[in-house]
Amino acid sequence: MAKTFTIFLTTSPYSSENTLTAARISENAIRKGHIVNLIASGDGLYCFLKGQKAKGIPHAGDLFAGLIDKGLKVFL
């Protein structure tokens, strides 16, 4: 039976590992057949800007774009 997970992301994409953690939790839950909603508010909105240049860590926009293709529902 599929469960619904809702993640609330409020931190900027590159100030901590919160963005990467949210993406990994989302990816694993989707892979197991669950429904995942992600609500981005405050600085969490910056995770969805195009054209950011992060060095040494995954690009937040690319991570979430791939997850959206797999079924992640995002609310800004």
Phi and psi restraints in degrees (range 20) as a CNS / XPLOR table:
assign (resid 1 and name C) (resid 2 and name N)
       (resid 2 and name CA) (resid 2 and name C) 1.0 -73.9 20.0 2
assign (resid 2 and name N) (resid 2 and name CA)
       (resid 2 and name C) (resid 3 and name N) 1.0 138.6 20.0 2
assign (resid 2 and name C) (resid 3 and name N)
       (resid 3 and name CA) (resid 3 and name C) 1.0 -107.4 20.0 2
assign (resid 3 and name N) (resid 3 and name CA)
       (resid 3 and name C) (resid 4 and name N) 1.0 162.7 20.0 2
assign (resid 3 and name C) (resid 4 and name N)
       (resid 4 and name CA) (resid 4 and name C) 1.0 -110.1 20.0 2
assign (resid 4 and name N) (resid 4 and name CA)
       (resid 4 and name C) (resid 5 and name N) 1.0 126.7 20.0 2
assign (resid 4 and name C) (resid 5 and name N)
       (resid 5 and name CA) (resid 5 and name C) 1.0 -109.9 20.0 2
assign (resid 5 and name N) (resid 5 and name CA)
       (resid 5 and name C) (resid 6 and name N) 1.0 137.5 20.0 2
assign (resid 5 and name C) (resid 6 and name N)
       (resid 6 and name CA) (resid 6 and name C) 1.0 -124.2 20.0 2
assign (resid 6 and name N) (resid 6 and name CA)
       (resid 6 and name C) (resid 7 and name N) 1.0 124.1 20.0 2
assign (resid 6 and name C) (resid 7 and name N)
       (resid 7 and name CA) (resid 7 and name C) 1.0 -112.2 20.0 2
assign (resid 7 and name N) (resid 7 and name CA)
       (resid 7 and name C) (resid 8 and name N) 1.0 132.3 20.0 2
assign (resid 7 and name C) (resid 8 and name N)
       (resid 8 and name CA) (resid 8 and name C) 1.0 -109.6 20.0 2
assign (resid 8 and name N) (resid 8 and name CA)
       (resid 8 and name C) (resid 9 and name N) 1.0 111.2 20.0 2
assign (resid 8 and name C) (resid 9 and name N)
       (resid 9 and name CA) (resid 9 and name C) 1.0 -108.9 20.0 2
assign (resid 9 and name N) (resid 9 and name CA)
       (resid 9 and name C) (resid 10 and name N) 1.0 117.8 20.0 2
assign (resid 9 and name C) (resid 10 and name N)
       (resid 10 and name CA) (resid 10 and name C) 1.0 -123.7 20.0 2
assign (resid 10 and name N) (resid 10 and name CA)
       (resid 10 and name C) (resid 11 and name N) 1.0 0.8 20.0 2
assign (resid 10 and name C) (resid 11 and name N)
       (resid 11 and name CA) (resid 11 and name C) 1.0 -101.6 20.0 2
assign (resid 11 and name N) (resid 11 and name CA)
       (resid 11 and name C) (resid 12 and name N) 1.0 154.2 20.0 2
assign (resid 11 and name C) (resid 12 and name N)
       (resid 12 and name CA) (resid 12 and name C) 1.0 -65.3 20.0 2
assign (resid 12 and name N) (resid 12 and name CA)
       (resid 12 and name C) (resid 13 and name N) 1.0 155.4 20.0 2
assign (resid 12 and name C) (resid 13 and name N)
       (resid 13 and name CA) (resid 13 and name C) 1.0 -66.2 20.0 2
assign (resid 13 and name N) (resid 13 and name CA)
       (resid 13 and name C) (resid 14 and name N) 1.0 -25.6 20.0 2
assign (resid 13 and name C) (resid 14 and name N)
       (resid 14 and name CA) (resid 14 and name C) 1.0 -123.4 20.0 2
assign (resid 14 and name N) (resid 14 and name CA)
       (resid 14 and name C) (resid 15 and name N) 1.0 13.0 20.0 2
assign (resid 14 and name C) (resid 15 and name N)
       (resid 15 and name CA) (resid 15 and name C) 1.0 -89.1 20.0 2
assign (resid 15 and name N) (resid 15 and name CA)
       (resid 15 and name C) (resid 16 and name N) 1.0 -19.9 20.0 2
assign (resid 15 and name C) (resid 16 and name N)
       (resid 16 and name CA) (resid 16 and name C) 1.0 -154.9 20.0 2
assign (resid 16 and name N) (resid 16 and name CA)
       (resid 16 and name C) (resid 17 and name N) 1.0 -172.3 20.0 2
assign (resid 16 and name C) (resid 17 and name N)
       (resid 17 and name CA) (resid 17 and name C) 1.0 -95.0 20.0 2
assign (resid 17 and name N) (resid 17 and name CA)
       (resid 17 and name C) (resid 18 and name N) 1.0 12.1 20.0 2
assign (resid 17 and name C) (resid 18 and name N)
       (resid 18 and name CA) (resid 18 and name C) 1.0 -60.3 20.0 2
assign (resid 18 and name N) (resid 18 and name CA)
       (resid 18 and name C) (resid 19 and name N) 1.0 -40.7 20.0 2
assign (resid 18 and name C) (resid 19 and name N)
       (resid 19 and name CA) (resid 19 and name C) 1.0 -64.9 20.0 2
assign (resid 19 and name N) (resid 19 and name CA)
       (resid 19 and name C) (resid 20 and name N) 1.0 -46.7 20.0 2
assign (resid 19 and name C) (resid 20 and name N)
       (resid 20 and name CA) (resid 20 and name C) 1.0 -63.9 20.0 2
assign (resid 20 and name N) (resid 20 and name CA)
       (resid 20 and name C) (resid 21 and name N) 1.0 -38.8 20.0 2
assign (resid 20 and name C) (resid 21 and name N)
       (resid 21 and name CA) (resid 21 and name C) 1.0 -64.4 20.0 2
assign (resid 21 and name N) (resid 21 and name CA)
       (resid 21 and name C) (resid 22 and name N) 1.0 -44.4 20.0 2
assign (resid 21 and name C) (resid 22 and name N)
       (resid 22 and name CA) (resid 22 and name C) 1.0 -61.4 20.0 2
assign (resid 22 and name N) (resid 22 and name CA)
       (resid 22 and name C) (resid 23 and name N) 1.0 -40.6 20.0 2
assign (resid 22 and name C) (resid 23 and name N)
       (resid 23 and name CA) (resid 23 and name C) 1.0 -66.0 20.0 2
assign (resid 23 and name N) (resid 23 and name CA)
       (resid 23 and name C) (resid 24 and name N) 1.0 -41.4 20.0 2
assign (resid 23 and name C) (resid 24 and name N)
       (resid 24 and name CA) (resid 24 and name C) 1.0 -69.2 20.0 2
assign (resid 24 and name N) (resid 24 and name CA)
       (resid 24 and name C) (resid 25 and name N) 1.0 -41.0 20.0 2
assign (resid 24 and name C) (resid 25 and name N)
       (resid 25 and name CA) (resid 25 and name C) 1.0 -62.8 20.0 2
assign (resid 25 and name N) (resid 25 and name CA)
       (resid 25 and name C) (resid 26 and name N) 1.0 -43.8 20.0 2
assign (resid 25 and name C) (resid 26 and name N)
       (resid 26 and name CA) (resid 26 and name C) 1.0 -61.2 20.0 2
assign (resid 26 and name N) (resid 26 and name CA)
       (resid 26 and name C) (resid 27 and name N) 1.0 -46.4 20.0 2
assign (resid 26 and name C) (resid 27 and name N)
       (resid 27 and name CA) (resid 27 and name C) 1.0 -60.6 20.0 2
assign (resid 27 and name N) (resid 27 and name CA)
       (resid 27 and name C) (resid 28 and name N) 1.0 -46.1 20.0 2
assign (resid 27 and name C) (resid 28 and name N)
       (resid 28 and name CA) (resid 28 and name C) 1.0 -66.0 20.0 2
assign (resid 28 and name N) (resid 28 and name CA)
       (resid 28 and name C) (resid 29 and name N) 1.0 -39.6 20.0 2
assign (resid 28 and name C) (resid 29 and name N)
       (resid 29 and name CA) (resid 29 and name C) 1.0 -66.8 20.0 2
assign (resid 29 and name N) (resid 29 and name CA)
       (resid 29 and name C) (resid 30 and name N) 1.0 -42.0 20.0 2
assign (resid 29 and name C) (resid 30 and name N)
       (resid 30 and name CA) (resid 30 and name C) 1.0 -63.9 20.0 2
assign (resid 30 and name N) (resid 30 and name CA)
       (resid 30 and name C) (resid 31 and name N) 1.0 -42.0 20.0 2
assign (resid 30 and name C) (resid 31 and name N)
       (resid 31 and name CA) (resid 31 and name C) 1.0 -60.1 20.0 2
assign (resid 31 and name N) (resid 31 and name CA)
       (resid 31 and name C) (resid 32 and name N) 1.0 -31.9 20.0 2
assign (resid 31 and name C) (resid 32 and name N)
       (resid 32 and name CA) (resid 32 and name C) 1.0 -87.7 20.0 2
assign (resid 32 and name N) (resid 32 and name CA)
       (resid 32 and name C) (resid 33 and name N) 1.0 4.4 20.0 2
assign (resid 32 and name C) (resid 33 and name N)
       (resid 33 and name CA) (resid 33 and name C) 1.0 92.0 20.0 2
assign (resid 33 and name N) (resid 33 and name CA)
       (resid 33 and name C) (resid 34 and name N) 1.0 13.0 20.0 2
assign (resid 33 and name C) (resid 34 and name N)
       (resid 34 and name CA) (resid 34 and name C) 1.0 -89.8 20.0 2
assign (resid 34 and name N) (resid 34 and name CA)
       (resid 34 and name C) (resid 35 and name N) 1.0 162.3 20.0 2
assign (resid 34 and name C) (resid 35 and name N)
       (resid 35 and name CA) (resid 35 and name C) 1.0 -93.2 20.0 2
assign (resid 35 and name N) (resid 35 and name CA)
       (resid 35 and name C) (resid 36 and name N) 1.0 132.1 20.0 2
assign (resid 35 and name C) (resid 36 and name N)
       (resid 36 and name CA) (resid 36 and name C) 1.0 -126.6 20.0 2
assign (resid 36 and name N) (resid 36 and name CA)
       (resid 36 and name C) (resid 37 and name N) 1.0 127.0 20.0 2
assign (resid 36 and name C) (resid 37 and name N)
       (resid 37 and name CA) (resid 37 and name C) 1.0 -111.2 20.0 2
assign (resid 37 and name N) (resid 37 and name CA)
       (resid 37 and name C) (resid 38 and name N) 1.0 136.5 20.0 2
assign (resid 37 and name C) (resid 38 and name N)
       (resid 38 and name CA) (resid 38 and name C) 1.0 -123.1 20.0 2
assign (resid 38 and name N) (resid 38 and name CA)
       (resid 38 and name C) (resid 39 and name N) 1.0 123.1 20.0 2
assign (resid 38 and name C) (resid 39 and name N)
       (resid 39 and name CA) (resid 39 and name C) 1.0 -106.1 20.0 2
assign (resid 39 and name N) (resid 39 and name CA)
       (resid 39 and name C) (resid 40 and name N) 1.0 119.4 20.0 2
assign (resid 39 and name C) (resid 40 and name N)
       (resid 40 and name CA) (resid 40 and name C) 1.0 -107.0 20.0 2
assign (resid 40 and name N) (resid 40 and name CA)
       (resid 40 and name C) (resid 41 and name N) 1.0 128.4 20.0 2
assign (resid 40 and name C) (resid 41 and name N)
       (resid 41 and name CA) (resid 41 and name C) 1.0 -141.0 20.0 2
assign (resid 41 and name N) (resid 41 and name CA)
       (resid 41 and name C) (resid 42 and name N) 1.0 156.7 20.0 2
assign (resid 41 and name C) (resid 42 and name N)
       (resid 42 and name CA) (resid 42 and name C) 1.0 61.2 20.0 2
assign (resid 42 and name N) (resid 42 and name CA)
       (resid 42 and name C) (resid 43 and name N) 1.0 -131.5 20.0 2
assign (resid 42 and name C) (resid 43 and name N)
       (resid 43 and name CA) (resid 43 and name C) 1.0 -67.9 20.0 2
assign (resid 43 and name N) (resid 43 and name CA)
       (resid 43 and name C) (resid 44 and name N) 1.0 -16.3 20.0 2
assign (resid 43 and name C) (resid 44 and name N)
       (resid 44 and name CA) (resid 44 and name C) 1.0 -62.8 20.0 2
assign (resid 44 and name N) (resid 44 and name CA)
       (resid 44 and name C) (resid 45 and name N) 1.0 -21.5 20.0 2
assign (resid 44 and name C) (resid 45 and name N)
       (resid 45 and name CA) (resid 45 and name C) 1.0 -63.0 20.0 2
assign (resid 45 and name N) (resid 45 and name CA)
       (resid 45 and name C) (resid 46 and name N) 1.0 -28.7 20.0 2
assign (resid 45 and name C) (resid 46 and name N)
       (resid 46 and name CA) (resid 46 and name C) 1.0 -66.6 20.0 2
assign (resid 46 and name N) (resid 46 and name CA)
       (resid 46 and name C) (resid 47 and name N) 1.0 -14.4 20.0 2
assign (resid 46 and name C) (resid 47 and name N)
       (resid 47 and name CA) (resid 47 and name C) 1.0 -67.8 20.0 2
assign (resid 47 and name N) (resid 47 and name CA)
       (resid 47 and name C) (resid 48 and name N) 1.0 -14.8 20.0 2
assign (resid 47 and name C) (resid 48 and name N)
       (resid 48 and name CA) (resid 48 and name C) 1.0 -113.2 20.0 2
assign (resid 48 and name N) (resid 48 and name CA)
       (resid 48 and name C) (resid 49 and name N) 1.0 12.2 20.0 2
assign (resid 48 and name C) (resid 49 and name N)
       (resid 49 and name CA) (resid 49 and name C) 1.0 -80.7 20.0 2
assign (resid 49 and name N) (resid 49 and name CA)
       (resid 49 and name C) (resid 50 and name N) 1.0 141.1 20.0 2
assign (resid 49 and name C) (resid 50 and name N)
       (resid 50 and name CA) (resid 50 and name C) 1.0 -87.5 20.0 2
assign (resid 50 and name N) (resid 50 and name CA)
       (resid 50 and name C) (resid 51 and name N) 1.0 153.9 20.0 2
assign (resid 50 and name C) (resid 51 and name N)
       (resid 51 and name CA) (resid 51 and name C) 1.0 85.2 20.0 2
assign (resid 51 and name N) (resid 51 and name CA)
       (resid 51 and name C) (resid 52 and name N) 1.0 10.2 20.0 2
assign (resid 51 and name C) (resid 52 and name N)
       (resid 52 and name CA) (resid 52 and name C) 1.0 -76.4 20.0 2
assign (resid 52 and name N) (resid 52 and name CA)
       (resid 52 and name C) (resid 53 and name N) 1.0 145.7 20.0 2
assign (resid 52 and name C) (resid 53 and name N)
       (resid 53 and name CA) (resid 53 and name C) 1.0 -117.9 20.0 2
assign (resid 53 and name N) (resid 53 and name CA)
       (resid 53 and name C) (resid 54 and name N) 1.0 93.4 20.0 2
assign (resid 53 and name C) (resid 54 and name N)
       (resid 54 and name CA) (resid 54 and name C) 1.0 -97.6 20.0 2
assign (resid 54 and name N) (resid 54 and name CA)
       (resid 54 and name C) (resid 55 and name N) 1.0 138.3 20.0 2
assign (resid 54 and name C) (resid 55 and name N)
       (resid 55 and name CA) (resid 55 and name C) 1.0 -109.1 20.0 2
assign (resid 55 and name N) (resid 55 and name CA)
       (resid 55 and name C) (resid 56 and name N) 1.0 131.3 20.0 2
assign (resid 55 and name C) (resid 56 and name N)
       (resid 56 and name CA) (resid 56 and name C) 1.0 83.7 20.0 2
assign (resid 56 and name N) (resid 56 and name CA)
       (resid 56 and name C) (resid 57 and name N) 1.0 -4.6 20.0 2
assign (resid 56 and name C) (resid 57 and name N)
       (resid 57 and name CA) (resid 57 and name C) 1.0 -137.3 20.0 2
assign (resid 57 and name N) (resid 57 and name CA)
       (resid 57 and name C) (resid 58 and name N) 1.0 158.2 20.0 2
assign (resid 57 and name C) (resid 58 and name N)
       (resid 58 and name CA) (resid 58 and name C) 1.0 -62.7 20.0 2
assign (resid 58 and name N) (resid 58 and name CA)
       (resid 58 and name C) (resid 59 and name N) 1.0 146.2 20.0 2
assign (resid 58 and name C) (resid 59 and name N)
       (resid 59 and name CA) (resid 59 and name C) 1.0 -74.1 20.0 2
assign (resid 59 and name N) (resid 59 and name CA)
       (resid 59 and name C) (resid 60 and name N) 1.0 122.8 20.0 2
assign (resid 59 and name C) (resid 60 and name N)
       (resid 60 and name CA) (resid 60 and name C) 1.0 -60.0 20.0 2
assign (resid 60 and name N) (resid 60 and name CA)
       (resid 60 and name C) (resid 61 and name N) 1.0 -43.1 20.0 2
assign (resid 60 and name C) (resid 61 and name N)
       (resid 61 and name CA) (resid 61 and name C) 1.0 -60.6 20.0 2
assign (resid 61 and name N) (resid 61 and name CA)
       (resid 61 and name C) (resid 62 and name N) 1.0 -40.7 20.0 2
assign (resid 61 and name C) (resid 62 and name N)
       (resid 62 and name CA) (resid 62 and name C) 1.0 -67.2 20.0 2
assign (resid 62 and name N) (resid 62 and name CA)
       (resid 62 and name C) (resid 63 and name N) 1.0 -40.1 20.0 2
assign (resid 62 and name C) (resid 63 and name N)
       (resid 63 and name CA) (resid 63 and name C) 1.0 -58.9 20.0 2
assign (resid 63 and name N) (resid 63 and name CA)
       (resid 63 and name C) (resid 64 and name N) 1.0 -49.6 20.0 2
assign (resid 63 and name C) (resid 64 and name N)
       (resid 64 and name CA) (resid 64 and name C) 1.0 -73.7 20.0 2
assign (resid 64 and name N) (resid 64 and name CA)
       (resid 64 and name C) (resid 65 and name N) 1.0 -31.0 20.0 2
assign (resid 64 and name C) (resid 65 and name N)
       (resid 65 and name CA) (resid 65 and name C) 1.0 -61.2 20.0 2
assign (resid 65 and name N) (resid 65 and name CA)
       (resid 65 and name C) (resid 66 and name N) 1.0 -43.3 20.0 2
assign (resid 65 and name C) (resid 66 and name N)
       (resid 66 and name CA) (resid 66 and name C) 1.0 -64.1 20.0 2
assign (resid 66 and name N) (resid 66 and name CA)
       (resid 66 and name C) (resid 67 and name N) 1.0 -37.8 20.0 2
assign (resid 66 and name C) (resid 67 and name N)
       (resid 67 and name CA) (resid 67 and name C) 1.0 -71.7 20.0 2
assign (resid 67 and name N) (resid 67 and name CA)
       (resid 67 and name C) (resid 68 and name N) 1.0 -34.2 20.0 2
assign (resid 67 and name C) (resid 68 and name N)
       (resid 68 and name CA) (resid 68 and name C) 1.0 -62.9 20.0 2
assign (resid 68 and name N) (resid 68 and name CA)
       (resid 68 and name C) (resid 69 and name N) 1.0 -40.2 20.0 2
assign (resid 68 and name C) (resid 69 and name N)
       (resid 69 and name CA) (resid 69 and name C) 1.0 -61.9 20.0 2
assign (resid 69 and name N) (resid 69 and name CA)
       (resid 69 and name C) (resid 70 and name N) 1.0 -28.4 20.0 2
assign (resid 69 and name C) (resid 70 and name N)
       (resid 70 and name CA) (resid 70 and name C) 1.0 -88.6 20.0 2
assign (resid 70 and name N) (resid 70 and name CA)
       (resid 70 and name C) (resid 71 and name N) 1.0 -6.7 20.0 2
assign (resid 70 and name C) (resid 71 and name N)
       (resid 71 and name CA) (resid 71 and name C) 1.0 125.1 20.0 2
assign (resid 71 and name N) (resid 71 and name CA)
       (resid 71 and name C) (resid 72 and name N) 1.0 0.0 20.0 2
assign (resid 71 and name C) (resid 72 and name N)
       (resid 72 and name CA) (resid 72 and name C) 1.0 -64.2 20.0 2
assign (resid 72 and name N) (resid 72 and name CA)
       (resid 72 and name C) (resid 73 and name N) 1.0 133.1 20.0 2
assign (resid 72 and name C) (resid 73 and name N)
       (resid 73 and name CA) (resid 73 and name C) 1.0 -102.5 20.0 2
assign (resid 73 and name N) (resid 73 and name CA)
       (resid 73 and name C) (resid 74 and name N) 1.0 123.2 20.0 2
assign (resid 73 and name C) (resid 74 and name N)
       (resid 74 and name CA) (resid 74 and name C) 1.0 -113.2 20.0 2
assign (resid 74 and name N) (resid 74 and name CA)
       (resid 74 and name C) (resid 75 and name N) 1.0 135.2 20.0 2
assign (resid 74 and name C) (resid 75 and name N)
       (resid 75 and name CA) (resid 75 and name C) 1.0 -122.7 20.0 2
assign (resid 75 and name N) (resid 75 and name CA)
       (resid 75 and name C) (resid 76 and name N) 1.0 122.1 20.0 2
